[in-house]
Amino acid sequence: MQTITTVAALSQAVSEAKRQNKTIGLVPTMGALHEGHLSLITRARKENDVVIVSVFVNPIQFNNKEDLEKYPRTVEADCRLLETAGADVAFVPAVEEMYPEPVTDVYHFGPIEEVMEGPRRPGHFSGVAVVVRRLFDLTQPNRAYFGEKDYQQIAVIRSLLQQTGYPIELVPCPIVRASDGLALSSRNRRLSPAARAMAPAIYETLCQAVEMSETDDVEDVKQFVVDNLASYHLVNPQPDGLQFEPEYFEVVDATTLQPVQKWKGENGVVGCIAVWLDGVRLIDMVRFR
Ligand code: PAF
């Protein structure tokens, strides 16, 4: 595996692959790699001749300074993992390499970004779009792989591809969960042992919501999810006042991401949640139909 830190060296590797008519699979990451990322790389490995994995904590997609500072950075361990996972190139640029000039580009995604993460993380999706477009420009991939845990991000990238007309196949990949159900996330590393033990209740609650959706209205199920998590610590007393603070749980059309009132829809229906626990913001999603 080649570890590349400069745009010039990456362009050279990409030109060489293109010259040999090789297909390129891109897996954009912010590092602190886990099994979820590895599943994207395994899929990219099967479907492409060359697999490029970027490891870059993108400062312009963080609207919260503390979150950026605390974001886990484990570059050496990441590169070791990438080597074993079969990546061909690890692209690990410094911030100045990715952004030699101040970033002025702003992207808009209309109704897709007006719900859930959008209003709560102003500028986040535009920051994601800037870095992803730059990675697309640099690597010219045939396919790009993204995890479904960041469900809204996938809709944003789909819209970015429509806006740019880039002929890149977007490959959404299913969430990978720990054996207790918690969706794998780099942020899980920041949970205390007590919070980590409590966190699987998020997915348990989502599974209960799916069962309830057979008989109950959308609004009742939404209320259940929020109440169940918000009152978890009352039913299961926790050390140090640990408690879930649900930020939102939305039931939305799987493609347009607009809130729905009925379980049936031609695009399918998903539930997306953001919950604070132990100072860490966790997100997850589940399919209803
Ligand atoms: O999902 C992520 O890890 C990031 O948002 C991405 C796509 C790598 C862009 O920085």
Residues whose N, C-alpha, C, O or C-beta is under 5 A from the ligand:
A	BS01	PAF	P28 T29 M30 F56 N58 V128 V131 D150
